[in-house]
Amino acid sequence: MADELTCAVSDTALLGESPMWHPDERVLYYCDIAAHELRRFDPAAQTLERWHFECDVACCAPVFGGGMLLALRDGFWHFDPLTGVKRLIAAPMYDPALERYNDGKCDAAGRFWCGTLYEPRQPPLASLYCLDGGTVTCKVGGASVSNGLGWSPDSRTMYWADTTTHTIHAFDFELASAELSRRRVFVQFPLRSQDQPLDAYGGRPDGAAVDAQGDIWVAMYEGARLVQLAPDGSLRREVRLPVRCPTMPCFGGPDLRTLYITSARHKRPDDELAQQPLAGCVLSMRVDVPGLPANFALMN
């Protein structure tokens, strides 16, 4: 499948993450967490813009009424790319010296869900939070690296991954109340065994995106692949990638049939980077089934 892939953005990021296609602006936003940057790529004009912040920029979402909602290490912020002005919405409920926000998205009701990454990894103290207006609530705990958020097309199922344990969970989701129930293991990927070479390792689940038929596309970090999972968790397709560390896919383009894939090169070995010049770039490929459009955040 690699021949279907193209390099959409050749300007490398250290830790490219959380791509999001803005349905009104028709551009791709994504983050470089390690470089503290928000990026905006316009595929029609072939231009790339950047905004630099004082700390990690984990993920973003469009806001009803304009601007972007950003999850920075030091809280949730409303940011206006036109003026560069940002406004604090909510301070973090964790210690920023040990933890930061990571993967996040809005649900169909406009709430922003965002998990954290606990940098010591053990004990598993990372959590999944929900920003509803200006109120933040902890919804799930006990993770090390919260990732892989997504909802089924009918919003009745939410997916959430803990990258460290190689597990994707599924929950019954109540859109009206944001209640989660019936947590279960959706997919459990094999852990990397001691001394197992990377070429024989399938990777661990990082960011994800859901398409219009309910399939879940998951970036497998260190596995150099993207997997397409059916709603029952079975493997529908595997796409081999020319980068060791894909981080997250998202659907974009006017028809939502262009799959964008961010990737990382931060702290990777020199010999690996020499063999993978596209590490840190944004890749893209055309797909048959469109994705679900990004939801907008409702702000107070």
Rosetta silent file (secondary structure, phi, psi, omega in degrees, C-alpha in Angstrom):
SEQUENCE: MADELTCAVSDTALLGESPMWHPDERVLYYCDIAAHELRRFDPAAQTLERWHFECDVACCAPVFGGGMLLALRDGFWHFDPLTGVKRLIAAPMYDPALERYNDGKCDAAGRFWCGTLYEPRQPPLASLYCLDGGTVTCKVGGASVSNGLGWSPDSRTMYWADTTTHTIHAFDFELASAELSRRRVFVQFPLRSQDQPLDAYGGRPDGAAVDAQGDIWVAMYEGARLVQLAPDGSLRREVRLPVRCPTMPCFGGPDLRTLYITSARHKRPDDELAQQPLAGCVLSMRVDVPGLPANFALMN
SCORE:     score description
SCORE:     0.000 S_00000001
   1 L     0.000  -11.294 -173.488    0.000    0.000    0.000 S_00000001
   2 H   -61.152  -26.164 -178.353    3.010    2.289    0.392 S_00000001
   3 H   -69.864  -13.537  177.337    2.808    3.355   -3.277 S_00000001
   4 H   -82.372  -14.394 -174.979   -0.505    5.086   -2.471 S_00000001
   5 L   -82.870  143.499  171.533    1.175    7.373    0.048 S_00000001
   6 E  -129.258  162.577  175.629    2.427   10.859   -0.729 S_00000001
   7 E   -92.651  110.221 -177.965    4.230   13.420    1.383 S_00000001
   8 E   -80.289  -41.660  179.412    1.719   16.196    2.040 S_00000001
   9 E  -129.793  111.892 -176.755    3.976   18.369    4.233 S_00000001
  10 L   -85.402  -13.847  177.931    7.713   17.915    3.802 S_00000001
  11 L   -72.312  111.214 -170.929    8.637   20.402    6.530 S_00000001
  12 L   -72.634  145.256  170.832    9.476   18.010    9.355 S_00000001
  13 L  -104.869  154.382  173.639    8.068   18.269   12.860 S_00000001
  14 L   -70.268  -52.737  179.242    9.824   16.910   15.916 S_00000001
  15 E  -135.706   77.372  177.859    6.653   15.350   17.291 S_00000001
  16 E   -65.829  133.959 -175.070    3.869   15.878   14.782 S_00000001
  17 E  -155.201  163.988  167.751    0.516   15.104   16.388 S_00000001
  18 E    49.988   55.321  175.637   -3.246   15.603   16.490 S_00000001
  19 E   -67.064  146.040 -178.462   -4.063   16.558   12.878 S_00000001
  20 E  -148.544  120.872  178.130   -7.493   18.136   12.424 S_00000001
  21 E   -84.028  120.172 -179.918   -9.157   19.155    9.171 S_00000001
  22 E   -82.120  115.175 -173.130  -11.017   22.440    9.634 S_00000001
  23 L   -67.945  -24.066  178.791  -14.275   22.040    7.702 S_00000001
  24 L   -88.875  -45.142 -178.280  -14.792   25.795    7.180 S_00000001
  25 L   -78.503  -19.602 -177.820  -11.236   26.935    6.486 S_00000001
  26 L    56.721   47.773  176.662  -10.442   23.792    4.458 S_00000001
  27 E  -135.154  163.495  178.083   -6.974   23.559    5.966 S_00000001
  28 E  -103.383  118.032  169.451   -5.142   21.023    8.103 S_00000001
  29 E   -94.136  143.934  170.317   -4.203   22.049   11.623 S_00000001
  30 E  -157.573  170.083 -173.740   -1.743   19.921   13.568 S_00000001
  31 E  -115.534  148.821  163.785    0.685   20.236   16.460 S_00000001
  32 E  -113.308   96.372 -171.825    4.393   19.829   16.965 S_00000001
  33 L   -60.022  -48.273 -174.682    4.313   19.037   20.666 S_00000001
  34 L   -68.625  -28.614  179.134    8.067   19.064   21.253 S_00000001
  35 L   -91.003   -0.540  179.395    8.559   22.325   19.327 S_00000001
  36 L    61.108   41.652 -174.821    5.610   24.001   21.123 S_00000001
  37 E  -122.736  142.668  161.751    3.968   24.789   17.786 S_00000001
  38 E  -101.595  133.643 -178.675    0.528   24.888   16.248 S_00000001
  39 E  -121.519  151.309  176.879    0.724   24.477   12.481 S_00000001
  40 E  -135.554  118.403 -178.626   -1.744   25.163    9.672 S_00000001
  41 E  -109.915  126.620  176.658   -1.276   23.636    6.231 S_00000001
  42 E  -103.412  105.449 -176.629   -3.300   24.843    3.238 S_00000001
  43 L   -68.175  -26.088  179.311   -3.150   22.090    0.574 S_00000001
  44 L   -72.477  -44.753 -179.475   -4.655   24.350   -2.113 S_00000001
  45 L   -89.178  -11.509 -176.082   -2.106   27.147   -1.654 S_00000001
  46 L    56.437   46.759  179.119    0.652   24.791   -0.472 S_00000001
  47 E  -118.828  150.909  179.333    1.447   27.093    2.447 S_00000001
  48 E  -129.856  121.498  177.199    2.421   26.262    6.011 S_00000001
  49 E  -110.716  154.991 -178.305    1.915   28.664    8.919 S_00000001
  50 E  -138.963  145.589  171.656    3.173   28.261   12.506 S_00000001
  51 E  -127.657  130.020 -176.307    2.418   29.713   15.909 S_00000001
  52 E  -102.752  140.591 -179.871    4.887   29.204   18.742 S_00000001
  53 L  -124.576  171.065 -174.966    3.909   28.875   22.413 S_00000001
  54 L   -82.146  -11.873  179.252    5.802   28.734   25.688 S_00000001
  55 L  -147.144 -178.285 -173.982    4.952   25.101   26.409 S_00000001
  56 L   -57.817  135.484  174.226    3.764   21.897   24.761 S_00000001
  57 E  -108.073  110.341 -170.633    0.834   22.171   22.340 S_00000001
  58 E   -89.047  -47.227 -174.429   -0.925   18.812   22.426 S_00000001
  59 E  -162.199  172.436 -173.868   -4.090   19.096   20.326 S_00000001
  60 E  -150.409  163.037  175.506   -6.688   21.477   18.970 S_00000001
  61 E  -151.535  148.664  175.465  -10.318   21.832   17.922 S_00000001
  62 E   -72.588  153.018 -176.924  -12.309   24.474   16.032 S_00000001
  63 E  -116.413  134.641  171.716  -14.589   26.694   18.096 S_00000001
  64 L   -57.722  130.413 -178.360  -18.122   27.814   17.266 S_00000001
  65 L    93.435   -7.927  174.898  -17.888   31.552   16.662 S_00000001
  66 L   115.549  155.752  179.208  -14.255   31.441   15.587 S_00000001
  67 L    86.067 -175.377 -176.710  -10.803   30.619   16.805 S_00000001
  68 E  -127.974  147.286  170.382   -9.296   27.414   18.102 S_00000001
  69 E   -97.369  124.443 -178.660   -9.399   25.528   21.372 S_00000001
  70 E  -116.085  141.201  170.445   -5.890   24.418   22.339 S_00000001
  71 E  -104.254  104.076  175.295   -4.745   21.946   24.978 S_00000001
  72 E  -101.026  164.763  178.372   -1.391   23.212   26.235 S_00000001
  73 L   -53.993  -35.581 -175.451    0.578   21.762   29.107 S_00000001
  74 L   -96.393   20.019  172.484   -0.615   24.687   31.254 S_00000001
  75 E   134.385 -179.020  174.775   -4.325   24.398   30.466 S_00000001
  76 E   -91.806  132.673 -175.671   -7.109   24.750   27.931 S_00000001
  77 E  -131.430  146.339  166.099   -6.921   27.992   25.936 S_00000001
  78 E   -93.994  130.173 -175.598   -8.955   29.808   23.329 S_00000001
  79 E  -128.666  134.113  176.854   -6.633   31.027   20.579 S_00000001
  80 L  -104.935  106.721 -179.581   -7.304   33.396   17.681 S_00000001
  81 L   -62.619  -23.730 -179.105   -4.885   32.653   14.810 S_00000001
  82 L   -71.598  -37.189 -176.352   -5.741   36.000   13.191 S_00000001
  83 L  -107.852  -18.242 -175.319   -4.589   38.108   16.135 S_00000001
  84 L    79.646    6.540 -177.995   -2.383   35.707   18.066 S_00000001
  85 L   -84.651  134.154  174.780   -4.394   36.410   21.231 S_00000001
  86 E  -125.299  150.127 -176.112   -5.026   33.518   23.617 S_00000001
  87 E  -134.359  130.056 -178.826   -7.296   33.330   26.655 S_00000001
  88 E   -69.864  128.834  176.412   -7.186   30.764   29.444 S_00000001
  89 E   -96.454  -45.484 -178.433  -10.350   28.674   29.671 S_00000001
  90 E  -157.628  132.559  176.117   -9.347   26.249   32.431 S_00000001
  91 L   -73.083  157.165 -178.930   -6.145   25.479   34.321 S_00000001
  92 L   -70.313  151.898  177.151   -4.991   21.840   34.419 S_00000001
  93 L   -96.144   19.297 -178.431   -6.135   19.490   37.190 S_00000001
  94 L  -132.635  174.937  177.543   -2.697   17.827   37.279 S_00000001
  95 L   -86.781  110.631 -177.784    0.902   18.775   38.102 S_00000001
  96 L   -63.919  -13.643  176.358    2.383   20.218   34.874 S_00000001
  97 L   -73.754  -19.935 -176.388    5.850   19.241   36.083 S_00000001
  98 L  -120.520  -11.497 -169.047    4.920   15.565   35.697 S_00000001
  99 E  -146.900  154.078  174.762    2.049   15.500   33.232 S_00000001
 100 E  -147.023  160.452  172.649    0.763   17.172   30.098 S_00000001
 101 E   -67.125  155.000 -178.997   -2.268   17.045   27.862 S_00000001
 102 E  -133.744 -113.271 -175.020   -2.027   14.681   24.912 S_00000001
 103 E   -77.444  137.881  179.308   -4.710   13.446   22.494 S_00000001
 104 E  -157.154  152.673  179.004   -8.041   15.296   22.358 S_00000001
 105 E  -155.826  164.357  173.844  -11.200   15.857   20.288 S_00000001
 106 E   -93.407  144.412  170.731  -14.717   17.275   20.560 S_00000001
 107 L   -85.226  179.273 -174.563  -17.789   15.100   20.765 S_00000001
 108 L   -70.113  -12.325  177.633  -20.917   15.844   18.737 S_00000001
 109 L   -95.477    1.686  176.968  -22.339   17.994   21.553 S_00000001
 110 L    90.427    8.498  174.108  -19.350   20.345   21.534 S_00000001
 111 L   -82.925  145.260  179.871  -17.574   19.064   24.639 S_00000001
 112 E  -103.347  119.373  178.529  -13.794   18.786   24.394 S_00000001
 113 E  -103.110  131.900 -177.833  -12.319   15.496   25.605 S_00000001
 114 E  -149.251  130.292  177.711   -8.586   15.377   26.235 S_00000001
 115 E   -98.407  173.216 -178.908   -6.355   12.852   27.943 S_00000001
 116 E  -118.902  165.585  173.240   -2.973   13.275   29.552 S_00000001
 117 E  -117.452  119.625  177.617    0.456   11.717   29.355 S_00000001
 118 E   -89.707  110.808 -167.438    2.069   10.933   32.707 S_00000001
 119 L   -64.605  -34.844  173.851    5.751   11.391   31.951 S_00000001
 120 L   -69.731  -14.841  179.904    7.179    8.943   34.553 S_00000001
 121 L    72.243  -42.720  179.357    4.727    6.367   33.081 S_00000001
 122 L  -125.034  138.444   -4.314    4.537    4.461   36.363 S_00000001
 123 L   -67.680  164.417 -176.471    2.398    4.387   38.371 S_00000001
 124 L   -75.056   93.058 -174.900   -0.331    4.905   35.744 S_00000001
 125 L  -110.218    5.635  177.645   -1.650    8.309   36.785 S_00000001
 126 E   -73.053  154.516 -175.772   -2.760    9.728   33.420 S_00000001
 127 E  -139.165  169.519  173.485   -6.458   10.514   32.985 S_00000001
 128 E  -113.136  125.048 -176.784   -9.104   11.444   30.467 S_00000001
 129 E  -113.532  157.317  176.520  -10.788   14.818   31.037 S_00000001
 130 E  -127.657  123.413  174.605  -13.874   16.465   29.589 S_00000001
 131 E   -97.732  113.763 -179.465  -14.183   20.237   29.142 S_00000001
 132 E  -118.329  103.657 -170.997  -17.862   21.180   29.076 S_00000001
 133 L    67.811 -110.897  176.435  -18.173   24.949   28.637 S_00000001
 134 L  -114.659    9.088 -176.384  -15.680   26.115   31.236 S_00000001
 135 E  -105.458  130.648  179.429  -15.894   23.123   33.583 S_00000001
 136 E  -106.105  132.346  178.795  -13.347   20.298   33.522 S_00000001
 137 E  -128.081  136.189  173.456  -14.264   16.835   34.819 S_00000001
 138 E   -80.304  124.311 -175.234  -12.063   13.768   35.137 S_00000001
 139 E  -102.222  -38.192 -178.565  -13.862   10.918   33.363 S_00000001
 140 E  -144.176  143.076  176.310  -11.388    8.002   33.403 S_00000001
 141 E  -126.177 -169.910  173.255   -8.098    7.394   35.196 S_00000001
 142 E    80.312   21.862  177.740   -5.446    4.716   35.526 S_00000001
 143 E  -109.240  169.968  172.614   -3.631    5.232   32.213 S_00000001
 144 L  -106.924  -44.836  179.343   -0.048    6.123   31.367 S_00000001
 145 E  -135.131  100.232 -179.990   -0.491    7.662   27.911 S_00000001
 146 E   -73.478  131.329 -173.643   -4.064    8.615   26.994 S_00000001
 147 E  -157.049 -179.875  165.740   -4.605    8.379   23.250 S_00000001
 148 E    63.691   33.243 -179.504   -6.794    7.201   20.395 S_00000001
 149 E   -69.173  142.981  174.916  -10.004    9.136   21.058 S_00000001
 150 E  -176.411  160.215  178.593  -12.897    8.646   18.678 S_00000001
 151 E  -127.024  148.664  173.656  -16.642    8.094   18.448 S_00000001
 152 L   -65.838  160.562 -177.720  -18.760    5.831   16.288 S_00000001
 153 L   -57.261  -28.773  178.643  -20.835    7.599   13.624 S_00000001
 154 L   -92.669    5.608  178.971  -23.950    7.385   15.839 S_00000001
 155 L    62.505   16.426 -178.397  -21.994    8.666   18.895 S_00000001
 156 L   -92.107  -10.517  177.942  -23.091    5.647   20.920 S_00000001
 157 E  -130.327  134.041  173.787  -19.577    4.225   21.314 S_00000001
 158 E  -113.666  138.761  177.851  -16.408    6.019   22.407 S_00000001
 159 E  -109.109  143.015 -177.911  -12.930    4.617   21.796 S_00000001
 160 E  -153.340  131.031 -176.799   -9.963    5.407   24.026 S_00000001
 161 E  -112.415  146.459  164.184   -6.452    3.947   24.061 S_00000001
 162 E  -109.519  105.552 -172.525   -3.742    3.604   26.675 S_00000001
 163 L   -59.578  -41.615 -175.010   -0.656    3.478   24.498 S_00000001
 164 L   -61.154  -39.765 -179.851    1.644    2.018   27.151 S_00000001
 165 L   -87.734    1.257  177.730   -0.527   -1.049   27.731 S_00000001
 166 L    62.023   33.376 -173.193   -1.160   -1.452   23.959 S_00000001
 167 E  -122.177  134.299  167.873   -4.905   -1.445   24.629 S_00000001
 168 E  -106.553  126.651  178.311   -7.862    0.237   22.944 S_00000001
 169 E  -102.507  156.008  172.043  -10.959    0.400   25.126 S_00000001
 170 E  -124.671  146.075  177.358  -14.556    0.944   24.083 S_00000001
 171 E  -130.089  149.236  162.221  -17.323    2.516   26.161 S_00000001
 172 E   -72.299  135.056 -174.130  -21.029    2.940   25.725 S_00000001
 173 E  -123.531  129.550  176.380  -21.441    6.710   25.349 S_00000001
 174 E  -103.513  107.186 -173.495  -24.466    8.808   26.218 S_00000001
 175 L   -62.745  -39.304 -175.568  -24.253   11.978   24.138 S_00000001
 176 L   -65.058  -34.761 -174.122  -26.829   13.948   26.121 S_00000001
 177 L  -113.819   -8.701 -175.956  -25.093   13.475   29.467 S_00000001
 178 L    64.622   24.944  179.731  -21.502   12.562   28.482 S_00000001
 179 E   -84.334  140.077  176.958  -21.803    9.438   30.636 S_00000001
 180 E  -109.437  141.533  178.287  -19.529    6.471   29.968 S_00000001
 181 E  -152.077  170.790  175.793  -20.478    2.891   30.799 S_00000001
 182 E    50.036   53.608  176.531  -19.717   -0.756   29.977 S_00000001
 183 E   -63.884  134.781  177.569  -15.984   -0.290   29.558 S_00000001
 184 E  -149.320  161.656  175.854  -14.435   -3.210   27.682 S_00000001
 185 E   -77.547  121.391  178.596  -11.269   -4.091   25.778 S_00000001
 186 E   -86.181  -50.766  175.120  -11.833   -3.370   22.113 S_00000001
 187 E  -144.384  136.357  173.120   -8.410   -4.503   20.864 S_00000001
 188 E  -116.112  114.683  179.006   -5.340   -5.700   22.765 S_00000001
 189 L   -90.368  150.202 -179.641   -2.124   -5.501   20.742 S_00000001
 190 L   -62.929  138.899  173.545    0.921   -7.637   21.668 S_00000001
 191 L   -72.412  156.236  175.870    3.467   -5.967   23.928 S_00000001
 192 L   -78.447  124.451 -179.649    7.009   -5.661   22.709 S_00000001
 193 L   -78.876  160.797 -179.312    9.070   -8.433   24.245 S_00000001
 194 L   -59.733  131.222  178.681   12.515   -7.871   25.667 S_00000001
 195 L    67.850   11.089  177.025   15.153   -7.539   22.928 S_00000001
 196 L   -71.188  125.693  179.536   12.510   -7.854   20.193 S_00000001
 197 L   -65.844  148.897 -178.072   13.780   -5.991   17.107 S_00000001
 198 H   -60.571  -32.962 -178.760   11.605   -3.115   15.912 S_00000001
 199 H   -64.812  -19.200  179.630   11.203   -4.743   12.496 S_00000001
 200 H  -104.557    8.441 -176.093    9.386   -7.618   14.202 S_00000001
 201 L  -107.517  134.536 -177.171    7.262   -5.370   16.422 S_00000001
 202 L   -83.385   -9.318  179.111    3.778   -4.262   15.389 S_00000001
 203 L    92.924  176.287 -179.413    3.815   -1.053   17.390 S_00000001
 204 E  -125.226  149.145 -171.885    1.465    0.382   20.012 S_00000001
 205 E   -70.011  124.163  177.217   -1.772    2.310   19.427 S_00000001
 206 E  -107.310 -129.263 -178.415   -1.342    6.080   19.210 S_00000001
 207 E   -71.413  161.393 -175.857   -3.868    8.484   17.662 S_00000001
 208 E  -145.050  164.845  175.898   -6.947    7.309   15.787 S_00000001
 209 E  -147.470  147.823 -177.935   -9.745    8.447   13.478 S_00000001
 210 E  -111.737  136.949  179.381  -13.158    6.985   12.663 S_00000001
 211 E   -96.536  179.265 -171.837  -14.640    6.857    9.163 S_00000001
 212 L   -69.106  -19.644  176.395  -18.258    7.141    8.037 S_00000001
 213 L   -95.602    4.061  175.419  -18.846    3.382    8.089 S_00000001
 214 L    93.429    4.769  175.746  -17.523    3.113   11.660 S_00000001
 215 L   -74.578  146.948 -179.559  -14.064    1.710   10.986 S_00000001
 216 E  -108.852  122.858  178.343  -11.291    2.905   13.297 S_00000001
 217 E  -100.992  124.842 -172.306   -7.948    3.851   11.742 S_00000001
 218 E  -125.236  130.186  173.504   -5.079    3.658   14.246 S_00000001
 219 E   -80.995  127.425 -178.095   -1.476    4.847   13.978 S_00000001
 220 E  -102.871   98.657 -175.916    0.828    2.192   15.420 S_00000001
 221 E   -63.627  131.834 -175.132    3.762    4.038   16.983 S_00000001
 222 L    70.183   -0.071  179.775    7.114    2.317   16.334 S_00000001
 223 L   -99.505   -5.138  179.050    5.255   -0.197   14.178 S_00000001
 224 L    54.089   39.218 -178.856    5.626    1.705   10.874 S_00000001
 225 E  -155.860  162.579  173.980    2.019    0.981   10.028 S_00000001
 226 E  -122.895  133.083  178.830   -1.566    2.141   10.108 S_00000001
 227 E  -114.671  142.110  175.163   -4.323   -0.356   10.865 S_00000001
 228 E  -108.130  116.629 -176.475   -7.965   -0.152    9.842 S_00000001
 229 E  -108.623  136.757  175.475  -10.198   -1.949   12.343 S_00000001
 230 L   -72.534  164.259  179.921  -13.820   -2.914   11.793 S_00000001
 231 L   -59.426  -17.222  176.065  -16.412   -1.970   14.454 S_00000001
 232 L   -92.389    3.470  177.388  -16.054   -5.488   15.914 S_00000001
 233 L    91.976   -6.479 -179.607  -12.302   -4.978   16.376 S_00000001
 234 L   -74.556  151.760 -179.466  -11.190   -7.262   13.553 S_00000001
 235 E   -77.859  119.108  178.067   -8.369   -6.156   11.267 S_00000001
 236 E   -94.247  -34.087 -174.884   -9.729   -4.957    7.961 S_00000001
 237 E  -161.756  148.646  172.424   -6.546   -3.521    6.476 S_00000001
 238 E  -125.385  131.818  177.630   -2.920   -2.737    7.244 S_00000001
 239 E  -114.812  115.631  177.149   -1.034    0.087    5.535 S_00000001
 240 E   -76.209  138.923 -174.333    2.743   -0.092    5.751 S_00000001
 241 L  -118.366  152.331  179.740    4.348    3.318    6.217 S_00000001
 242 L   -85.740   17.179  177.692    7.800    4.712    5.358 S_00000001
 243 L  -131.099  140.648 -178.334    8.150    6.111    8.901 S_00000001
 244 L   -69.970  -33.865 -169.777    8.764    4.148   12.085 S_00000001
 245 L  -122.735   73.299  169.578    6.644    6.393   14.309 S_00000001
 246 E   -69.389  147.955 -174.580    3.278    7.460   12.876 S_00000001
 247 E  -115.871  -37.380 -178.915    1.316    9.353   15.501 S_00000001
 248 E  -168.066  138.472  171.855   -2.231   10.032   14.314 S_00000001
 249 E   -98.417  158.995  167.054   -4.456    9.946   11.213 S_00000001
 250 E  -152.666  153.946  179.302   -7.307   12.279   10.327 S_00000001
 251 E   -92.798  134.511 -178.688   -9.670   12.582    7.377 S_00000001
 252 E  -147.677 -165.770 -173.269   -9.533   15.764    5.353 S_00000001
 253 L    82.443  161.186 -178.296   -9.988   17.388    1.991 S_00000001
 254 L   -56.477  -29.177 -179.624  -13.324   18.742    0.727 S_00000001
 255 L  -102.867    4.737 -179.208  -14.724   15.196    0.474 S_00000001
 256 L    56.470   31.196  177.697  -13.040   13.915    3.682 S_00000001
 257 L  -114.664   12.232  170.388  -11.427   11.152    1.660 S_00000001
 258 E  -102.390  118.895  179.604   -7.830   12.277    2.079 S_00000001
 259 E   -93.746  116.186  176.373   -6.255   10.557    5.052 S_00000001
 260 E   -96.200  142.912 -177.368   -3.493   12.657    6.629 S_00000001
 261 E  -134.296  116.832  175.569   -0.970   10.976    8.937 S_00000001
 262 E   -84.132  163.197 -177.704    1.388   12.862   11.243 S_00000001
 263 E  -150.420  170.501 -174.434    4.670   11.354   12.393 S_00000001
 264 E  -126.657  151.515  172.143    7.559   11.863   14.800 S_00000001
 265 L  -133.087   -1.109 -176.232   11.340   12.046   14.672 S_00000001
 266 L   -64.027  125.432  176.981   11.941   13.362   18.200 S_00000001
 267 L    62.656   22.876  175.979   14.600   11.347   20.088 S_00000001
 268 L   -87.371  151.633 -178.579   14.816    8.711   17.357 S_00000001
 269 L   -61.990  146.611 -178.768   18.206    7.083   16.591 S_00000001
 270 H   -59.697  -40.328 -177.993   20.353    8.750   13.940 S_00000001
 271 H   -66.931  -35.279  176.498   20.642    5.574   11.872 S_00000001
 272 H   -65.103  -45.816 -179.466   16.847    5.183   11.815 S_00000001
 273 H   -64.408  -34.526  178.609   16.345    8.784   10.698 S_00000001
 274 H   -63.713  -31.924 -179.791   18.967    8.360    7.973 S_00000001
 275 H   -88.183  -12.445 -176.784   16.908    5.477    6.558 S_00000001
 276 L  -131.049   75.001 -176.710   13.570    7.273    6.972 S_00000001
 277 L   -63.342  -16.252  179.961   13.859   10.828    5.632 S_00000001
 278 L   -87.837   -1.374  178.021   10.073   11.309    5.837 S_00000001
 279 L   -58.895  128.279 -176.551   10.027   10.908    9.624 S_00000001
 280 L    94.063  -10.540  177.577    8.331   14.005   11.030 S_00000001
 281 L   -84.450  168.049  171.305    6.524   14.788    7.765 S_00000001
 282 E   -99.554  122.345  177.578    2.772   14.633    7.190 S_00000001
 283 E   -96.210  161.923  175.774    1.839   11.789    4.844 S_00000001
 284 E  -147.913  156.445  175.787   -1.411   11.446    2.931 S_00000001
 285 E  -154.697  152.157  176.808   -3.355    8.876    0.960 S_00000001
 286 E   -87.454  142.851 -179.595   -6.746    8.697   -0.716 S_00000001
 287 L  -128.816  160.887 -176.495   -9.355    6.337    0.723 S_00000001
 288 L   -79.514  -37.383 -176.141  -12.685    5.033   -0.536 S_00000001
 289 L  -102.602  128.586 -179.996  -14.804    5.784    2.541 S_00000001
 290 L   -70.093  162.764  175.879  -14.861    9.355    3.881 S_00000001
 291 E   -91.151 -179.790  175.359  -14.171   10.203    7.480 S_00000001
 292 L   -87.979  139.380  179.958  -16.332   11.977   10.009 S_00000001
 293 L   -68.519  152.702  177.030  -16.009   15.781   10.087 S_00000001
 294 L   -65.174  138.767  175.826  -14.346   17.447   13.068 S_00000001
 295 L   -86.275  147.015  178.873  -16.784   18.630   15.726 S_00000001
 296 L   -88.902  148.338  176.704  -16.713   22.241   16.924 S_00000001
 297 E   -85.203  135.761  173.023  -16.244   23.178   20.566 S_00000001
 298 L   -93.284  120.772 -176.738  -18.999   25.074   22.360 S_00000001
 299 L  -114.078  149.061  174.016  -17.407   27.722   24.607 S_00000001
 300 L   -72.664    0.000    0.000  -18.896   29.922   27.328 S_00000001
